Amino acid sequence: MTDTFADGTARRKLVVGNIGGPFGVRGWVKVISHSDPRENIFKYTPWLLKIGREWQTVELEDGRPQGKGLVAKLADIDDCDQAITLTNVQIAIYEDQLPSLGEDEFYWRDLIGLEVVNQDGVNFGVVRKLIETGANDVLEVHGERERLLPYIDQVIQKVDLVARRINVDWDADF
């Protein structure tokens, strides 16, 4: 999802959550966040909301944890009737709104689709997704078979985004 502007610049959108439904009678909405930690969704403004087939820019006025969830107040949404129309609407931001990462730090989305090759040159396939286990993250790699590789320093030797490749220290028989 990319927007191209009149000056020729392009900005990619990144879905970071959705609206769960109204919260109260003053236009607040419940927010389902895909960011980690989940409260980080409030650091990005404006939000882009997919209403129908169109993306609309909306300013975030306020946001906070509420019980086990999150709630937000959006500009120009002042009552429950307006808030209910946003139920299940996707929330996106522009990719360039994300903070810059340090050396050897990557967003999960950057690792999806990268080829995984071990120290012996065996191609395991490509990263389909990452799994958060609590102890460490895990790469789900699909090739001739599915492999689950821990994303830890002892296994991950090098991530090369330009070459679209991850070099790993992992036995092909595992």
Residue pairs with C-beta under 8 A, 6 or more apart in sequence:
1 12
1 13
1 15
1 55
1 92
2 10
2 11
2 12
2 13
3 10
3 11
3 13
3 55
3 94
4 10
5 11
11 94
11 95
11 96
12 94
12 95
13 48
13 55
13 92
13 93
13 94
13 95
14 92
14 93
14 94
14 95
14 98
14 109
15 34
15 90
15 91
15 92
16 33
16 34
16 35
16 41
16 44
16 91
16 92
16 93
17 31
17 32
17 33
17 34
17 35
17 41
17 90
17 91
18 31
18 32
18 88
18 89
18 90
18 91
19 29
19 30
19 31
19 32
19 49
19 86
19 87
19 88
19 89
19 91
20 29
20 30
20 31
20 32
20 69
20 87
20 88
21 29
21 30
21 83
21 84
21 87
21 88
22 28
22 29
22 30
22 80
22 83
22 84
22 86
22 87
23 29
23 30
23 66
23 71
23 83
24 80
25 79
25 80
26 73
26 78
26 79
26 80
27 73
27 74
27 77
27 78
27 79
27 80
27 82
27 83
28 71
28 72
28 73
28 83
29 71
29 72
29 73
29 74
29 77
29 83
29 86
30 66
30 69
30 70
30 71
31 41
31 63
31 69
31 70
31 71
31 72
31 91
32 69
32 70
33 39
33 40
33 41
33 70
34 41
35 41
36 132
38 70
39 63
39 65
39 70
41 63
41 70
41 91
42 60
42 63
42 64
42 70
42 72
44 60
44 93
44 97
44 98
45 59
45 60
46 57
46 58
46 59
46 60
47 57
47 58
47 59
47 60
47 74
47 91
47 92
47 93
48 55
48 56
48 57
48 58
48 91
48 92
48 93
48 94
49 55
49 56
49 58
49 86
49 89
49 90
49 91
49 92
50 89
50 90
50 92
51 85
51 86
51 89
55 92
58 74
58 75
58 76
58 77
59 74
59 75
60 72
60 73
60 74
60 75
61 72
61 73
61 74
61 75
62 72
62 73
63 70
63 71
63 72
63 73
64 70
64 71
64 72
74 86
76 82
77 83
77 86
98 107
101 107
104 159
106 159
106 161
108 130
108 137
110 161
111 127
111 130
111 139
111 159
111 166
112 127
112 128
112 129
112 130
113 126
113 127
113 164
114 126
114 127
114 159
114 161
114 164
114 165
114 166
115 123
115 125
115 126
115 164
115 165
115 166
116 123
116 124
116 125
116 126
116 127
116 139
116 141
116 143
116 147
116 149
116 165
116 166
116 168
117 123
117 124
117 165
117 166
117 167
117 168
118 124
118 167
118 168
118 169
118 170
118 171
118 172
119 157
119 167
119 168
119 169
119 170
120 172
122 172
123 143
124 141
124 143
124 147
124 149
124 168
124 170
124 172
125 141
125 142
125 143
125 144
125 147
126 141
126 142
126 143
127 139
127 140
127 141
127 166
128 140
128 141
128 142
129 140
130 137
130 138
130 139
130 140
130 151
131 137
131 138
131 140
131 148
136 150
136 151
136 152
137 150
137 151
138 148
138 149
138 150
138 151
139 148
139 149
139 150
139 151
139 166
140 146
140 147
140 148
141 147
141 148
141 149
147 170
147 174
149 155
149 168
149 170
154 169
155 168
155 169
155 170
156 166
156 167
156 168
157 167
157 168
157 169
158 165
158 166
158 167
159 165
159 166
160 166
160 167
